[in-house]
Amino acid sequence: MKDQKVYNRLPKRVSQKEFNRFIKPHLSKPRTGPKPEVSLYKIFNYIMYVLSTGCQWREVPIYRNEIHWSNIYKWHNRWSKNGTYLNLLEATVHNLKAGYKLKLQKIHGDATNTVAKKGAHV
């Protein structure tokens, strides 16, 4: 059982190289106001942690108090409302399709699945 690979786990963080290549170009940044005290890479990974573990925002384990949990939430809220996450998803799907790594016959695009009920006749 230990030797089995698990492919359906959500990542809790992305590497700096992956972030710079696939994610950073699609993140919106404010044009005015103060710049974030920590990098967008770190903020994105904190958000990934919350989304993959399901913990509350105020329970995020923050390294050396470099940022307050409410600032992480504000970035997440901004990106979810202004379409940044949607742009990131669309770019990911486009890149997978361009690299012939997307097999649409095996997935439902709206995250539903088909359930076969016991005793049902088709």
FIKOLZA-1660 file (N, C-alpha, C; in steps of 0.1 Angstrom, whole numbers, plus 5000, padded with zeros to 4 digits):
% residues 122
   i   px   py   pz ch aa at
   1 5008 4988 5000  A  M  N
   1 5000 5000 5000  A  M CA
   1 5009 5013 5000  A  M  C
   2 5020 5012 5006  A  K  N
   2 5029 5024 5007  A  K CA
   2 5035 5027 4993  A  K  C
   3 5036 5018 4985  A  D  N
   3 5042 5020 4972  A  D CA
   3 5033 5026 4961  A  D  C
   4 5020 5026 4965  A  Q  N
   4 5010 5032 4955  A  Q CA
   4 5012 5047 4954  A  Q  C
   5 5012 5052 4942  A  K  N
   5 5012 5066 4940  A  K CA
   5 4998 5072 4940  A  K  C
   6 4997 5084 4946  A  V  N
   6 4984 5090 4946  A  V CA
   6 4984 5102 4937  A  V  C
   7 4975 5103 4927  A  Y  N
   7 4975 5113 4917  A  Y CA
   7 4964 5123 4919  A  Y  C
   8 4955 5121 4929  A  N  N
   8 4943 5129 4930  A  N CA
   8 4944 5139 4942  A  N  C
   9 4956 5141 4947  A  R  N
   9 4957 5150 4958  A  R CA
   9 4960 5164 4953  A  R  C
  10 4954 5174 4960  A  L  N
  10 4957 5188 4956  A  L CA
  10 4970 5192 4961  A  L  C
  11 4978 5200 4954  A  P  N
  11 4990 5205 4959  A  P CA
  11 4988 5216 4970  A  P  C
  12 4996 5216 4980  A  K  N
  12 4995 5226 4990  A  K CA
  12 5004 5238 4987  A  K  C
  13 5013 5236 4977  A  R  N
  13 5022 5247 4973  A  R CA
  13 5027 5244 4959  A  R  C
  14 5032 5255 4953  A  V  N
  14 5038 5254 4940  A  V CA
  14 5052 5259 4941  A  V  C
  15 5061 5254 4932  A  S  N
  15 5075 5258 4933  A  S CA
  15 5076 5272 4927  A  S  C
  16 5087 5279 4930  A  Q  N
  16 5089 5293 4924  A  Q CA
  16 5090 5292 4909  A  Q  C
  17 5096 5282 4904  A  K  N
  17 5097 5280 4889  A  K CA
  17 5083 5279 4883  A  K  C
  18 5075 5270 4889  A  E  N
  18 5061 5268 4883  A  E CA
  18 5053 5281 4885  A  E  C
  19 5054 5288 4896  A  F  N
  19 5047 5300 4898  A  F CA
  19 5051 5310 4888  A  F  C
  20 5064 5312 4886  A  N  N
  20 5068 5323 4876  A  N CA
  20 5064 5319 4862  A  N  C
  21 5064 5307 4858  A  R  N
  21 5060 5303 4845  A  R CA
  21 5045 5302 4842  A  R  C
  22 5038 5296 4851  A  F  N
  22 5024 5294 4848  A  F CA
  22 5014 5303 4855  A  F  C
  23 5017 5308 4867  A  I  N
  23 5007 5315 4875  A  I CA
  23 5009 5330 4875  A  I  C
  24 5021 5335 4877  A  K  N
  24 5024 5349 4879  A  K CA
  24 5019 5358 4867  A  K  C
  25 5020 5353 4854  A  P  N
  25 5015 5362 4843  A  P CA
  25 5000 5364 4844  A  P  C
  26 4993 5356 4851  A  H  N
  26 4978 5358 4851  A  H CA
  26 4973 5365 4864  A  H  C
  27 4981 5367 4873  A  L  N
  27 4977 5374 4886  A  L CA
  27 4976 5389 4884  A  L  C
  28 4965 5394 4888  A  S  N
  28 4963 5409 4888  A  S CA
  28 4970 5415 4899  A  S  C
  29 4976 5427 4897  A  K  N
  29 4983 5434 4907  A  K CA
  29 4977 5448 4908  A  K  C
  30 4975 5454 4920  A  P  N
  30 4970 5467 4920  A  P CA
  30 4979 5478 4914  A  P  C
  31 4974 5487 4907  A  R  N
  31 4982 5497 4901  A  R CA
  31 4986 5509 4910  A  R  C
  32 4978 5511 4920  A  T  N
  32 4980 5521 4930  A  T CA
  32 4981 5515 4944  A  T  C
  33 4985 5523 4953  A  G  N
  33 4986 5519 4967  A  G CA
  33 4999 5512 4970  A  G  C
  34 5000 5507 4983  A  P  N
  34 5012 5501 4987  A  P CA
  34 5014 5487 4981  A  P  C
  35 5026 5484 4978  A  K  N
  35 5029 5470 4973  A  K CA
  35 5028 5460 4985  A  K  C
  36 5025 5448 4982  A  P  N
  36 5025 5438 4993  A  P CA
  36 5039 5436 4999  A  P  C
  37 5039 5434 5012  A  E  N
  37 5051 5433 5019  A  E CA
  37 5058 5419 5016  A  E  C
  38 5051 5409 5013  A  V  N
  38 5057 5396 5009  A  V CA
  38 5053 5394 4994  A  V  C
  39 5060 5385 4988  A  S  N
  39 5059 5383 4974  A  S CA
  39 5045 5376 4970  A  S  C
  40 5041 5378 4958  A  L  N
  40 5029 5372 4954  A  L CA
  40 5030 5357 4954  A  L  C
  41 5042 5352 4952  A  Y  N
  41 5045 5337 4953  A  Y CA
  41 5041 5332 4966  A  Y  C
  42 5045 5339 4977  A  K  N
  42 5042 5334 4991  A  K CA
  42 5027 5336 4993  A  K  C
  43 5021 5347 4989  A  I  N
  43 5007 5349 4991  A  I CA
  43 4999 5338 4984  A  I  C
  44 5003 5334 4972  A  F  N
  44 4995 5324 4964  A  F CA
  44 4997 5311 4971  A  F  C
  45 5009 5308 4976  A  N  N
  45 5010 5295 4983  A  N CA
  45 5002 5294 4997  A  N  C
  46 5001 5305 5003  A  Y  N
  46 4993 5306 5015  A  Y CA
  46 4978 5303 5011  A  Y  C
  47 4974 5309 5000  A  I  N
  47 4960 5306 4996  A  I CA
  47 4958 5292 4992  A  I  C
  48 4968 5286 4985  A  M  N
  48 4968 5272 4981  A  M CA
  48 4966 5263 4994  A  M  C
  49 4973 5267 5004  A  Y  N
  49 4973 5259 5016  A  Y CA
  49 4958 5259 5022  A  Y  C
  50 4952 5271 5023  A  V  N
  50 4939 5271 5028  A  V CA
  50 4929 5264 5019  A  V  C
  51 4930 5265 5006  A  L  N
  51 4921 5258 4997  A  L CA
  51 4923 5243 4997  A  L  C
  52 4935 5239 4999  A  S  N
  52 4937 5224 4998  A  S CA
  52 4935 5217 5012  A  S  C
  53 4936 5224 5023  A  T  N
  53 4934 5218 5036  A  T CA
  53 4920 5221 5041  A  T  C
  54 4914 5232 5037  A  G  N
  54 4901 5235 5042  A  G CA
  54 4901 5242 5056  A  G  C
  55 4913 5246 5060  A  C  N
  55 4914 5253 5073  A  C CA
  55 4908 5267 5072  A  C  C
  56 4906 5273 5084  A  Q  N
  56 4901 5287 5084  A  Q CA
  56 4912 5296 5081  A  Q  C
  57 4909 5308 5076  A  W  N
  57 4919 5317 5072  A  W CA
  57 4928 5321 5084  A  W  C
  58 4922 5323 5095  A  R  N
  58 4930 5327 5107  A  R CA
  58 4939 5316 5112  A  R  C
  59 4937 5304 5107  A  E  N
  59 4945 5292 5112  A  E CA
  59 4957 5289 5102  A  E  C
  60 4959 5298 5092  A  V  N
  60 4970 5296 5083  A  V CA
  60 4983 5297 5091  A  V  C
  61 4992 5286 5089  A  P  N
  61 5005 5287 5096  A  P CA
  61 5014 5297 5088  A  P  C
  62 5016 5309 5094  A  I  N
  62 5024 5319 5087  A  I CA
  62 5038 5319 5093  A  I  C
  63 5047 5319 5083  A  Y  N
  63 5061 5319 5087  A  Y CA
  63 5066 5332 5093  A  Y  C
  64 5070 5332 5105  A  R  N
  64 5076 5343 5112  A  R CA
  64 5068 5356 5111  A  R  C
  65 5054 5354 5112  A  N  N
  65 5045 5365 5111  A  N CA
  65 5048 5375 5100  A  N  C
  66 5052 5370 5088  A  E  N
  66 5055 5379 5077  A  E CA
  66 5043 5386 5071  A  E  C
  67 5031 5381 5073  A  I  N
  67 5019 5387 5068  A  I CA
  67 5007 5383 5077  A  I  C
  68 4997 5391 5078  A  H  N
  68 4986 5388 5086  A  H CA
  68 4976 5380 5077  A  H  C
  69 4969 5371 5084  A  W  N
  69 4960 5362 5076  A  W CA
  69 4949 5370 5069  A  W  C
  70 4945 5382 5074  A  S  N
  70 4935 5389 5067  A  S CA
  70 4940 5395 5054  A  S  C
  71 4953 5398 5053  A  N  N
  71 4958 5402 5040  A  N CA
  71 4958 5391 5030  A  N  C
  72 4961 5379 5034  A  I  N
  72 4960 5368 5025  A  I CA
  72 4946 5366 5020  A  I  C
  73 4936 5367 5029  A  Y  N
  73 4922 5366 5025  A  Y CA
  73 4919 5377 5015  A  Y  C
  74 4923 5389 5018  A  K  N
  74 4920 5401 5009  A  K CA
  74 4925 5398 4995  A  K  C
  75 4937 5392 4993  A  W  N
  75 4942 5389 4980  A  W CA
  75 4934 5378 4973  A  W  C
  76 4930 5368 4981  A  H  N
  76 4921 5357 4976  A  H CA
  76 4908 5363 4971  A  H  C
  77 4902 5372 4980  A  N  N
  77 4889 5378 4976  A  N CA
  77 4890 5386 4964  A  N  C
  78 4901 5394 4963  A  R  N
  78 4903 5403 4951  A  R CA
  78 4904 5394 4938  A  R  C
  79 4912 5384 4939  A  W  N
  79 4914 5375 4927  A  W CA
  79 4902 5368 4923  A  W  C
  80 4894 5364 4933  A  S  N
  80 4882 5356 4930  A  S CA
  80 4871 5365 4924  A  S  C
  81 4871 5378 4928  A  K  N
  81 4861 5387 4923  A  K CA
  81 4864 5394 4909  A  K  C
  82 4877 5396 4907  A  N  N
  82 4881 5403 4895  A  N CA
  82 4884 5394 4883  A  N  C
  83 4882 5381 4884  A  G  N
  83 4884 5372 4873  A  G CA
  83 4897 5366 4871  A  G  C
  84 4906 5369 4881  A  T  N
  84 4920 5363 4880  A  T CA
  84 4920 5348 4880  A  T  C
  85 4913 5342 4889  A  Y  N
  85 4912 5327 4890  A  Y CA
  85 4907 5321 4877  A  Y  C
  86 4896 5328 4871  A  L  N
  86 4890 5323 4859  A  L CA
  86 4901 5324 4848  A  L  C
  87 4908 5335 4847  A  N  N
  87 4918 5336 4836  A  N CA
  87 4929 5326 4838  A  N  C
  88 4933 5323 4850  A  L  N
  88 4943 5313 4853  A  L CA
  88 4938 5299 4849  A  L  C
  89 4925 5296 4852  A  L  N
  89 4920 5283 4848  A  L CA
  89 4919 5281 4833  A  L  C
  90 4915 5292 4826  A  E  N
  90 4914 5292 4811  A  E CA
  90 4928 5290 4805  A  E  C
  91 4938 5297 4810  A  A  N
  91 4951 5295 4805  A  A CA
  91 4957 5281 4807  A  A  C
  92 4954 5276 4819  A  T  N
  92 4958 5262 4822  A  T CA
  92 4952 5252 4812  A  T  C
  93 4939 5253 4810  A  V  N
  93 4932 5244 4801  A  V CA
  93 4938 5246 4787  A  V  C
  94 4940 5258 4783  A  H  N
  94 4946 5261 4769  A  H CA
  94 4960 5255 4768  A  H  C
  95 4968 5256 4778  A  N  N
  95 4981 5250 4778  A  N CA
  95 4981 5235 4777  A  N  C
  96 4972 5229 4785  A  L  N
  96 4970 5215 4785  A  L CA
  96 4966 5210 4771  A  L  C
  97 4956 5217 4765  A  K  N
  97 4951 5213 4752  A  K CA
  97 4962 5215 4741  A  K  C
  98 4970 5226 4742  A  A  N
  98 4980 5228 4732  A  A CA
  98 4991 5217 4733  A  A  C
  99 4993 5212 4745  A  G  N
  99 5003 5202 4747  A  G CA
  99 4998 5188 4746  A  G  C
 100 4985 5187 4741  A  Y  N
 100 4979 5174 4739  A  Y CA
 100 4978 5166 4752  A  Y  C
 101 4977 5172 4763  A  K  N
 101 4976 5165 4776  A  K CA
 101 4962 5166 4782  A  K  C
 102 4953 5172 4775  A  L  N
 102 4939 5173 4780  A  L CA
 102 4930 5163 4772  A  L  C
 103 4924 5154 4779  A  K  N
 103 4916 5144 4773  A  K CA
 103 4901 5146 4778  A  K  C
 104 4894 5153 4770  A  L  N
 104 4880 5157 4774  A  L CA
 104 4870 5145 4774  A  L  C
 105 4874 5134 4768  A  Q  N
 105 4865 5122 4769  A  Q CA
 105 4864 5117 4783  A  Q  C
 106 4873 5120 4792  A  K  N
 106 4874 5114 4805  A  K CA
 106 4869 5122 4816  A  K  C
 107 4865 5135 4813  A  I  N
 107 4861 5144 4824  A  I CA
 107 4848 5151 4820  A  I  C
 108 4841 5155 4830  A  H  N
 108 4829 5164 4828  A  H CA
 108 4834 5178 4831  A  H  C
 109 4832 5187 4822  A  G  N
 109 4837 5201 4823  A  G CA
 109 4830 5209 4834  A  G  C
 110 4818 5205 4839  A  D  N
 110 4811 5212 4849  A  D CA
 110 4812 5206 4863  A  D  C
 111 4822 5196 4864  A  A  N
 111 4825 5190 4877  A  A CA
 111 4814 5181 4882  A  A  C
 112 4805 5176 4873  A  T  N
 112 4795 5167 4877  A  T CA
 112 4799 5153 4873  A  T  C
 113 4792 5143 4878  A  N  N
 113 4795 5129 4873  A  N CA
 113 4782 5122 4871  A  N  C
 114 4782 5112 4863  A  T  N
 114 4770 5104 4860  A  T CA
 114 4769 5093 4870  A  T  C
 115 4758 5092 4876  A  V  N
 115 4755 5082 4886  A  V CA
 115 4746 5071 4880  A  V  C
 116 4750 5059 4882  A  A  N
 116 4742 5048 4878  A  A CA
 116 4734 5043 4890  A  A  C
 117 4721 5043 4890  A  K  N
 117 4714 5039 4902  A  K CA
 117 4711 5024 4901  A  K  C
 118 4711 5018 4913  A  K  N
 118 4708 5004 4914  A  K CA
 118 4694 5001 4909  A  K  C
 119 4693 4992 4899  A  G  N
 119 4681 4987 4894  A  G CA
 119 4675 4996 4883  A  G  C
 120 4682 5006 4879  A  A  N
 120 4677 5015 4869  A  A CA
 120 4678 5009 4855  A  A  C
 121 4668 5011 4847  A  H  N
 121 4669 5005 4833  A  H CA
 121 4671 5017 4824  A  H  C
 122 4681 5014 4815  A  V  N
 122 4684 5025 4805  A  V CA
 122 4678 5022 4792  A  V  C
% end
